[in-house]
């Protein structure tokens, strides 16, 4: 990775020195002059009368555009699919290659114009692809076999529109890019053939640069203000609860919940999501982490309320110190939550018993796989008070 980082730093430096290329179409043929190999299975070759690039061994490959820093503008390229895979582009890639904006195509070997999961946008934070926290950013599109598919990205500030095989109607509109970079390198990946790569810096076709509409913005039912602890190691096989000689007979294991823990404020962002990956990053493969979230709800009376909860990957919910709910959202397992293991408000629902006065809601959240976070929404706010 060291040589790749050096190459990336050199590319960004050169690009910053060449900002005079604004509003001009720049063609980047698929040759070693313009592209650096990130993997060792890259072949540049002539294909269908154009310069193209492919894998030498039918495994996914990666290349990076040399001498260019992308901020805003239009990117277009052609891609021919080869077998199942996720061909994609990362842009605004930072110097350590851990943060970027990512768009890719899910190709399952049979084109389906109505498959909602064909296209995916996701931010990459600390090396973690947040696909499982961004179910909203998927779409269907016509995909062709045995011929070029034309992809066009229009990016301006916080917004992006993506066109696939149709330059008139955007297949996917991202109202708020959720990455943390504003500019950076461009990479391509996948077991496919790429060709005809063009960039038009600062050509944004009237796309606004500010964040667009968030459907949850005015919805006061979302629990947005929480306190959070730093994550703890929580290996598989370790039990959350321990037995105690009184009703209800269980309590949180003392090494997992320390009364002296430091609590820090954290707020839900767009879509009502408390994004723990943004706060803490991900976990190493095979590891599992646990963090705690808490908030307070004041009730005018003793009453029960329905709560909708989205989460990834596991949750333990407590009300006033007592266990209430345990649930798991393991992607790929028969018990994964709809939609297919992603964190959405549709994952689960439960009844929350509230006593008159203040009630502490405590949620343990674990992560072992890609992004992690929660979304919590009350069914209604009648007779309740909590921080908006």
Secondary structure, DSSP 4 states (H G I P E B T S, - for coil): -HHHHHHHHHHHHHHHTTGGGTT-EEE--SSTTTEEESSS-EEEEEETTEEEEEESSSS-EEEEESS--B-SEEEEEEEEE-SSB--EEEEEE-TTSS-EEEEEE-B-SS--TT-TTSEEEEEEETTEEGGGG-TTSEE-----SSS-EEEEEEEETTEEEEEES-SSS-SEEESS---S-SSBEEEEEESEEEEEEEEEET--TT--SS----TTTT-TTB--EEEEPPPEE--TT--SEEE-SSTT-EEE-TTT--TTPPPEEEE--GGGEEEHHHHH----TT--EEEEEEEEEEESSSEEEEEEEEEESEEEEEETTEEEEEEE--TTSTTPPTTTT---TTSEEEEEEE-SEEEEEEEEEEESSS--EEEEEES--TTEE---
